[in-house]
Amino acid sequence: MRPRSLALASALAVLPLTVASLGATTAYAAPTPHVSAPRVALPNTVTPAVAHSQKQGDVPAAQQISVAVSLKLRNTAQLDRFLAAVSTKGSPEYGHYLTPAQFTERFGPTQADVDQVRSYLADQGLKVTSVSANRQVVNASGSNAQIAKAFGTHESRYVDKLENKAFFANDGAASVPTALAKVVQGVTGLNNKTVRTTRLAKPKAATPRDTPSGVGPAQYNGAYSLDKLGADGTGTTVALWEFDGYDSNNLTTYDSQFGLSGPAVSTVSVDGANYDSSPGEGQGEVELDSEIVRGVAPQAQQLVYEAPNSDQGELDMAAQIVSENKVSVISISWGSCEPDTTAASMTAVDNSFKQAAAQGISIFSASGDDGSRDCTRSTSGSSVKAVDFPASDPYVTGVGGTNLSVNSDNSYSSESAWSTAGGGVSTQFAQPSWQTGTGVSGSMRTVPDVSSNADPASGFAIYTGGGWQVYGGTSAAAPLWSGYAALFNQKATAAGQSALGEANPKLYSVANGGNYGSAFHDVTSGANQDFSAGTGYDQVTGWGSPAADGLTSALLGGGQ
C-alpha cells in the first residue's frame, strides 16, 4: 500500500525482490499443476501487472510462498439488509451493532468450512500457519511446487516494464476442487507485486526545521469548528492502519510543543510485523497519522496496527482489527490504485469492512495524491483514469483534499480543491444506494465522499525524523476525519446514542437534507485532472470539509 500523503510515495513502497533473490542462480523447475480432480477457477486472482510486464523465467520449485485463502461470507442477502438497516435512522435495528461472535455466527464462514480448507491444504503438503479469529482467512505456506499442486498455478518471474522492478506472480487464475469452490472466495499471496504506498505529500526540497511551521492543532481545530464540540476523544479508540513504524519520541515532542496529553500510543503486531525498532521510509506517514489524530482528539486511545506490506498483510490486518473489536474508528493513509490490485484481494478485504460496518466501526481512507489518475506512479500508468483502494470501498469513507485558508483568529476563511487530490469512478464497486442524488451519473461508486486540508502548500506542522516538517496529502485529511469521528462517538455516548459506525449513509443523508450548509464547507473551486469542484457533491472534494459543530448537531438530531 502507499500512504496517501507523501510525495515520497514511490520511495515508500516496500521494494520487490530482485531477479537474483528470486532464484536466478538456481535451477528452475516449472511445477506441474495438480488437475486430477474437477476444479473451478477463482476469478480475479492474477495481478494486472502481469499484462504490463516481461516474463523472465520460472520461479524455483523449492521457493517458499505464503498465501492467504479467503473464505466466503454466508447469508449475504440478509447481511446486506442488516447493514442497510443498522445505519438507517427509523429502522428498528438502527445502531444495534453486532459483536464479532454474533457477526461470525450469522454471516461468517462456519467452523466446518474452515476445517474443510485446512484439511485440503494439509493434504497438499502446505503448513497452515494461522486462521483469523473471524474465520475469514486461512494462512498457509509451502514450496512453489506445493502451491502449484494446491491451486493449479504456475509461478513466473517478471520485470515491470514501467517501474523496472522484479516480482513473481502466477501466470493464470488459481483454482480449487469443485467441492471447495463453494467455500473459498480467493487466494492472495500468489504474487509479491502489489504494495501499498503512502498518500503523503510535502513541499519540494523540504528540510527539517527546529521550530514548527504550517498548520497546527489550533488552526485546523478552529477552522473546522472541532474546538466547539466540547469533546476530547475520552473513552474512544482509533486504529491506525500502517505498513511501517514510528519513534515514540517524535510523538512526545509533538505533544509537548502543542500542549497535548493523552494515552500513550500502542503498537499491535499483525503477522509478526513490528517496525518500531527501525522504522523505514514510511515513518513520516505513521507519525503524521498519529499526530493529527492526537491534535483533534487528544484523549482518544491510539492502536497502531503494523502489518507486512502485501496483499496478505492487508487482508490479515483487516481481519484482525474487526475480530479484536477494540476500536470504533479506523484511519487509513495507505493504498494502491484499483487497476493494479487483484479484485480477489479487494473483495476479501471488503468482507472484513462489512464486518466493521456491522460492528459499528467507522473507516476513513485517503483518496490518493495523483488526482483522477491514481496509477500515475505505478504499473498501469498515468493514461488510466483510476481511484484508490481502500478509499473506493463502499464501507469506507474516502477523504479527498483541499487547500485551506485560515483567518488570524483561526476561524475558517476559504478552501479550494487540491489539484492532485484523488477522485473519480471505481471500476470495482457498484454505486451504493446512499450515493444516489449526488448529480453524478453512472452505476459505479464515486470517490471521495468528503475532504479536508491536504495541499502541502497549506500543509500541517509534523514532527518526524528529529525535526519539524510541513506535510500534506490526503493521508493528512483521513486522520483529521478519523479524529472527528472519535469526538462524535464521545458526544454520542454521552447523549445515549450509538457510535457513528458506517459513516457514509449518515453523511450523505445530512448532505442531501436541509442541514448541508451548516454541516459542511462546500468547496466549489479547483479541479484535479478530469473533474472539477462545484456546488454540492463533486469527485474532487466530495461533499466538502467538516463544519464539525453543525455536522454533529445534524447527525445527533432525531436520536436513535
C-alpha positions in Angstrom: 0.0 0.0 0.0 1.2 3.6 -0.5 0.4 6.2 2.2 -1.8 8.8 0.6 0.1 11.8 1.7 3.8 11.6 1.0 5.2 12.9 -2.2 7.8 10.2 -1.4 5.2 7.6 -2.5 7.4 5.6 -4.8 10.2 5.5 -2.3 8.0 4.4 0.5 6.8 1.2 -1.3 8.4 -2.0 0.0 11.0 -2.9 -2.6 10.2 -6.1 -4.5 12.6 -8.9 -4.7 15.5 -8.6 -7.2 15.8 -11.0 -10.0 18.8 -12.7 -8.2 16.8 -13.1 -5.0 14.0 -14.7 -6.9 16.4 -17.5 -7.7 18.2 -16.5 -10.9 21.2 -18.7 -9.9 19.0 -21.7 -9.0 18.0 -24.3 -11.5 14.4 -23.7 -12.5 11.8 -26.4 -12.3 8.4 -25.4 -13.6 5.8 -27.0 -11.3 3.0 -29.0 -12.9 -0.4 -28.0 -11.8 -2.4 -30.7 -10.0 -5.5 -31.2 -12.1 -6.6 -34.8 -11.5 -9.9 -33.7 -9.9 -12.5 -31.4 -11.4 -11.5 -27.8 -10.5 -13.1 -24.4 -10.5 -11.1 -21.3 -11.4 -11.1 -18.5 -8.9 -11.7 -15.3 -10.8 -9.5 -12.1 -10.5 -6.6 -13.9 -8.8 -3.9 -12.8 -11.3 -2.3 -9.4 -10.7 -2.9 -7.0 -13.5 0.8 -6.2 -13.5 1.4 -9.5 -15.5 -0.1 -7.8 -18.6 2.4 -4.9 -18.3 5.5 -7.0 -17.6 8.2 -9.1 -19.2 8.4 -12.7 -18.2 11.9 -13.7 -17.1 11.6 -17.4 -16.3 10.2 -19.8 -13.8 10.2 -19.5 -10.0 12.2 -22.4 -8.5 10.0 -25.3 -7.3 11.6 -25.1 -3.8 11.0 -21.4 -3.3 8.8 -20.8 -0.2 5.5 -18.9 -0.7 3.0 -17.8 1.9 -0.7 -17.4 0.9 -4.0 -16.3 2.5 -7.1 -18.3 1.5 -10.1 -16.1 2.0 -13.5 -17.8 2.7 -16.9 -16.7 1.6 -19.4 -15.0 3.9 -22.8 -16.7 4.4 -26.3 -15.3 4.1 -25.1 -12.4 2.1 -28.6 -11.1 1.2 -29.5 -11.0 4.9 -26.2 -9.3 5.6 -26.9 -6.6 3.1 -30.3 -5.9 4.6 -28.9 -5.8 8.1 -26.1 -3.3 7.1 -28.7 -1.0 5.4 -31.0 -1.2 8.5 -28.3 -0.7 11.1 -27.2 2.6 9.5 -30.7 4.0 8.7 -32.5 6.1 11.3 -36.0 4.9 11.9 -35.1 1.3 11.4 -35.7 -1.0 14.5 -32.1 -2.2 14.0 -30.5 1.3 13.8 -27.4 1.5 15.9 -27.8 -2.1 17.3 -24.4 -3.3 16.3 -23.2 -6.8 16.5 -20.3 -8.3 18.4 -17.6 -10.3 16.4 -19.1 -13.5 17.7 -22.6 -12.5 16.6 -21.4 -11.5 13.1 -19.5 -14.8 12.7 -22.4 -16.8 13.9 -24.8 -15.1 11.5 -22.7 -14.3 8.4 -19.2 -15.7 8.8 -17.7 -18.9 7.5 -18.6 -21.9 9.7 -16.0 -23.9 11.6 -16.8 -26.8 9.2 -15.8 -24.5 6.3 -12.5 -23.7 8.0 -11.8 -27.4 8.7 -12.5 -28.3 5.1 -10.0 -25.7 3.9 -7.4 -26.7 6.5 -7.7 -30.4 5.6 -7.3 -29.7 1.9 -4.2 -27.5 2.4 -2.6 -30.1 4.7 -3.3 -32.8 2.1 -1.4 -30.8 -0.5 1.6 -30.6 1.8 1.1 -27.0 2.9 1.5 -25.8 6.5 -1.4 -23.9 7.9 0.2 -21.1 9.9 -2.9 -19.3 11.3 -6.7 -18.9 11.0 -8.2 -15.4 11.6 -10.5 -15.2 14.6 -13.4 -14.3 12.3 -12.7 -17.5 10.3 -12.5 -15.5 7.1 -8.8 -16.1 6.4 -6.7 -19.3 6.5 -3.0 -18.6 6.1 -0.6 -21.3 4.8 2.9 -21.7 3.4 4.8 -24.2 1.4 7.1 -24.6 -1.6 6.2 -23.3 -5.0 5.6 -26.9 -6.1 3.1 -27.5 -3.3 1.4 -24.2 -4.1 1.1 -25.3 -7.7 -0.4 -28.6 -6.6 -2.9 -27.0 -4.3 -4.1 -24.1 -6.6 -3.2 -25.3 -10.1 -0.9 -22.4 -10.6 2.4 -21.7 -12.4 4.6 -19.0 -10.9 6.9 -17.0 -13.1 9.5 -14.2 -12.6 8.6 -10.9 -14.2 10.0 -7.4 -14.6 7.6 -4.5 -14.6 8.0 -2.5 -17.9 7.0 0.8 -16.3 8.7 0.6 -12.9 11.5 -1.8 -13.9 11.0 -3.8 -10.7 11.2 -7.6 -10.4 8.4 -9.6 -8.9 6.9 -13.1 -9.0 3.3 -13.9 -9.9 1.0 -16.6 -11.1 0.5 -16.6 -14.8 -3.1 -17.7 -14.7 -6.1 -17.9 -12.4 -5.8 -20.1 -9.3 -8.2 -22.9 -9.0 -9.6 -25.3 -6.3 -11.5 -28.6 -6.4 -15.2 -28.1 -7.2 -16.3 -29.0 -3.6 -14.0 -26.4 -2.2 -15.2 -23.6 -4.5 -18.4 -23.3 -2.5 -16.3 -22.1 0.4 -13.3 -20.3 -1.0 -13.5 -16.7 -2.0 -10.0 -16.3 -3.3 -6.3 -16.7 -2.7 -3.8 -13.9 -2.1 0.0 -14.1 -1.8 0.5 -15.7 -5.2 2.4 -12.6 -6.2 4.6 -10.1 -4.4 3.9 -7.2 -6.8 1.2 -5.0 -5.2 2.5 -3.0 -2.3 0.7 -0.1 -0.5 2.3 3.3 -0.6 1.6 6.5 1.5 -0.7 9.2 0.4 1.7 11.8 1.9 2.9 14.9 0.2 5.4 17.5 1.3 6.9 20.6 -0.3 9.9 20.1 -2.6 13.4 20.4 -1.1 11.9 20.4 2.4 14.4 20.2 5.2 13.6 19.6 8.9 13.1 22.8 10.9 13.9 23.5 14.6 10.5 25.1 15.1 7.1 24.2 13.7 5.8 25.8 10.5 2.5 25.0 8.9 -1.0 24.4 10.2 -1.1 23.2 13.8 -4.0 21.9 16.0 -5.2 25.4 16.9 -5.7 26.2 13.2 -7.4 23.0 12.0 -9.5 22.7 15.1 -10.6 26.3 14.8 -11.2 26.3 11.0 -13.3 23.1 11.1 -15.1 24.0 14.4 -13.7 20.9 16.1 -13.0 23.0 19.1 -16.7 23.8 19.5 -17.7 20.2 20.3 -16.7 20.2 24.0 -15.1 16.8 23.4 -11.5 15.4 23.5 -12.0 11.8 22.5 -12.2 10.4 26.0 -13.4 6.8 26.0 -12.8 6.2 22.3 -10.1 4.2 20.5 -8.8 4.8 17.0 -6.9 2.2 14.9 -4.1 3.4 12.6 -3.7 1.1 9.6 0.1 1.1 8.9 2.8 -0.7 7.0 5.7 0.9 8.8 6.6 2.1 12.3 7.2 5.2 14.4 9.5 6.7 17.0 7.5 7.5 20.2 10.0 10.3 21.0 8.7 12.2 17.9 5.1 11.9 19.1 6.1 13.1 22.5 7.8 16.2 21.1 4.7 17.0 19.0 2.5 16.7 22.1 4.9 18.9 24.2 5.0 21.6 21.5 1.3 22.0 21.3 0.4 21.3 25.0 -1.3 18.0 24.3 -1.7 15.0 26.5 -3.4 11.7 26.2 -3.0 7.9 26.4 0.3 6.5 25.2 0.3 5.2 21.6 0.4 1.4 21.4 1.6 -0.9 18.7 -0.4 -4.0 17.6 1.6 -6.5 15.5 0.0 -8.3 12.5 1.7 -11.4 11.2 4.7 -10.7 13.3 5.4 -7.2 11.8 6.7 -4.5 14.2 8.8 -1.8 12.6 9.2 0.5 15.6 12.8 -0.5 16.5 13.9 0.5 13.0 11.2 2.5 11.1 11.5 2.7 7.3 10.8 5.5 4.9 7.1 5.3 5.8 7.9 6.6 9.3 6.7 10.1 8.5 3.3 8.7 7.4 2.8 6.8 10.7 3.8 9.8 12.8 1.6 12.2 10.7 -1.4 10.0 11.3 -0.8 9.7 15.0 -0.1 13.4 15.5 -3.1 14.7 13.6 -5.4 12.3 15.5 -3.8 13.5 18.7 -4.3 17.1 17.7 -8.0 16.6 17.0 -8.9 14.0 19.8 -6.0 14.1 22.3 -7.6 11.7 24.8 -8.5 9.0 22.3 -6.5 5.8 22.6 -4.5 5.0 19.5 -3.6 1.5 18.5 -1.1 1.4 15.6 -1.7 -1.9 13.7 1.5 -2.7 11.8 1.4 -5.4 9.0 3.6 -6.7 6.3 3.2 -4.6 3.1 1.5 -7.1 0.9 -2.0 -8.2 -0.1 -1.8 -10.9 2.5 -0.7 -8.4 5.2 -3.5 -6.0 4.3 -6.1 -8.8 4.4 -4.8 -10.2 7.8 -4.8 -6.7 9.3 -8.4 -6.0 8.3 -9.5 -9.4 9.8 -7.5 -8.8 13.0 -8.9 -5.3 13.6 -12.5 -6.4 13.3 -12.0 -9.6 15.2 -10.4 -7.8 18.1 -13.1 -5.2 18.0 -11.1 -2.8 20.2 -11.7 0.4 18.2 -14.6 2.4 16.9 -12.6 4.2 14.1 -10.0 3.1 11.6 -7.8 5.6 9.9 -6.1 4.5 6.6 -3.5 6.6 4.8 -2.0 3.9 2.6 -3.4 2.4 -0.6 -3.0 1.2 -4.2 -4.8 2.1 -7.4 -7.6 -0.3 -8.2 -6.3 -1.4 -11.7 -3.0 -2.5 -10.0 -4.7 -4.6 -7.3 -6.3 -8.0 -7.8 -10.1 -7.9 -7.4 -10.0 -11.0 -5.3 -7.8 -9.3 -2.8 -10.1 -6.2 -2.6 -13.2 -8.5 -2.2 -11.6 -10.3 0.7 -10.7 -7.1 2.5 -14.2 -5.8 1.7 -15.7 -8.7 3.6 -13.9 -7.5 6.8 -15.1 -4.0 6.1 -18.6 -5.3 6.0 -18.0 -6.8 9.4 -16.7 -3.4 10.6 -19.9 -1.8 9.5 -21.9 -4.4 11.3 -20.0 -3.8 14.5 -20.3 0.0 14.4 -16.7 0.8 13.3 -16.1 3.8 11.1 -13.4 3.7 8.4 -11.8 6.8 6.8 -9.3 6.4 4.0 -7.2 8.8 2.0 -8.4 9.1 -1.6 -4.9 9.4 -3.2 -2.5 12.1 -4.3 -2.4 11.6 -8.0 -5.7 13.1 -8.9 -8.1 11.1 -11.1 -5.1 9.2 -12.5 -4.3 7.2 -9.3 -1.9 4.7 -11.1 0.4 7.5 -12.3 3.4 6.3 -10.3 2.7 2.5 -10.7 2.1 -0.3 -13.2 -0.9 0.9 -15.2 0.4 4.4 -15.7 -0.9 7.9 -16.0 -3.2 7.4 -19.0 -5.7 5.4 -16.9 -8.5 7.1 -15.0 -8.4 5.3 -11.7 -9.3 5.7 -8.0 -7.6 4.4 -4.9 -8.4 1.3 -2.7 -9.4 1.1 0.2 -11.0 4.6 -0.3 -13.2 3.2 -3.1 -14.7 0.5 -0.9 -18.4 1.3 -0.2 -18.0 0.7 3.5 -15.1 3.2 3.7 -15.4 7.0 3.7 -13.0 8.2 1.1 -11.4 11.5 2.1 -10.2 14.0 -0.6 -8.0 17.0 -0.3 -8.2 20.8 -0.3 -6.1 23.9 0.2 -7.3 25.6 3.4 -7.0 29.3 4.3 -7.5 30.3 8.0 -8.2 33.7 9.4 -5.9 35.3 12.0 -8.3 34.1 14.8 -8.1 30.5 13.5 -11.6 30.7 12.1 -12.4 29.3 8.6 -11.7 31.6 5.7 -11.9 29.6 2.5 -11.0 26.4 0.7 -10.3 25.2 -2.9 -9.7 21.8 -4.3 -6.2 20.5 -4.2 -5.1 19.9 -7.8 -3.8 16.4 -7.2 -6.5 15.1 -4.8 -7.6 11.7 -5.7 -11.1 11.3 -7.0 -13.2 9.6 -9.8 -15.1 6.5 -10.5 -14.5 3.0 -9.2 -14.2 0.1 -11.7 -14.6 -2.4 -8.8 -17.6 -1.4 -6.7 -21.2 -0.6 -7.8 -22.9 2.6 -6.7 -24.3 2.2 -3.2 -27.9 3.2 -2.6 -26.9 6.1 -0.4 -24.8 7.6 -3.2 -27.8 8.4 -5.4 -28.8 12.1 -5.5 -25.3 13.4 -6.0 -25.9 14.6 -9.5 -23.2 12.2 -10.8 -24.5 9.8 -13.5 -23.4 6.2 -13.8 -23.8 2.9 -12.0 -20.4 2.8 -10.1 -19.2 4.2 -6.8 -17.6 7.6 -7.0 -14.8 8.9 -4.7 -14.3 10.9 -2.5 -17.1 11.3 0.0 -15.7 14.2 2.0 -12.5 16.2 2.2 -10.3 18.5 4.3 -6.9 20.2 4.1 -4.3 18.3 2.2 -2.3 20.6 -0.1 1.3 20.7 1.1 1.1 24.4 0.3 -1.2 24.7 3.3 0.3 21.7 5.0 0.5 20.5 8.6 3.3 21.0 11.1 4.5 17.5 11.8 7.5 16.4 13.9 9.3 13.4 12.4 12.8 12.2 11.9 14.1 14.5 14.7 12.8 17.8 13.1 9.7 19.7 12.1 8.3 19.2 8.6 5.4 20.5 6.6 3.3 17.6 5.3 0.2 17.4 3.3 -1.6 14.9 1.2 -4.9 13.1 1.6 -3.2 11.0 4.2 -3.3 14.1 6.4 -7.0 14.5 5.7 -8.0 11.0 6.6 -6.7 11.1 10.2 -8.4 14.5 10.7 -11.8 13.0 9.9 -10.9 9.9 12.0 -10.2 12.3 14.9 -13.6 13.9 14.3 -15.3 10.5 14.4 -13.7 9.9 17.8 -15.1 13.2 19.1 -18.5 12.4 17.7 -18.5 9.0 19.3 -17.8 10.6 22.7 -20.6 13.0 22.2 -23.0 10.3 21.0 -22.2 8.1 24.1 -22.9 11.0 26.4 -26.2 11.6 24.7 -27.2 7.9 25.0 -26.8 7.3 21.2 -24.8 4.8 19.2 -21.4 5.3 17.6 -21.1 6.8 14.2 -20.4 3.4 12.6 -20.6 3.2 8.8 -20.4 6.9 8.2 -21.3 7.3 4.5 -25.1 6.6 4.7 -25.4 9.2 7.5 -23.1 11.8 5.9 -25.0 11.6 2.6 -28.3 11.8 4.4 -27.2 15.0 6.2 -25.8 16.5 2.9 -29.0 15.7 1.0 -31.1 17.1 3.7 -31.7 20.6 5.0 -28.5 20.9 7.0 -25.9 20.8 4.3 -24.9 24.4 4.5 -24.4 24.2 8.3 -22.7 20.8 8.4 -20.2 21.1 5.6 -18.0 23.7 3.9 -18.9 23.3 0.2 -15.7 23.6 -1.8 -16.6 24.9 -5.2 -13.3 25.9 -6.9 -10.4 24.0 -8.2 -10.0 20.6 -10.0 -7.9 17.5 -10.5 -7.1 16.2 -13.9 -10.5 15.1 -15.0 -13.0 16.5 -12.5 -13.8 20.0 -11.2 -15.1 21.0 -7.8 -18.6 22.6 -7.8 -21.7 23.3 -5.8 -22.7 20.3 -3.8 -21.1 16.9 -4.4 -18.1 16.5 -6.7 -15.4 14.0 -7.5 -12.6 16.1 -6.1 -13.8 17.1 -2.7 -17.0 15.0 -2.2 -19.4 17.0 0.0 -16.6 19.2 1.3 -14.9 19.6 4.6 -16.5 19.4 8.1 -18.2 22.2 10.0 -17.9 20.0 13.0 -20.4 21.6 15.3 -23.2 21.8 12.7 -22.4 18.3 11.4 -22.5 16.8 14.9 -25.8 18.5 15.6 -27.3 17.2 12.4 -26.0 13.6 13.0 -27.3 13.5 16.6 -30.6 15.1 15.7 -33.6 12.8 15.9 -31.9 10.4 18.4 -32.0 6.7 17.9 
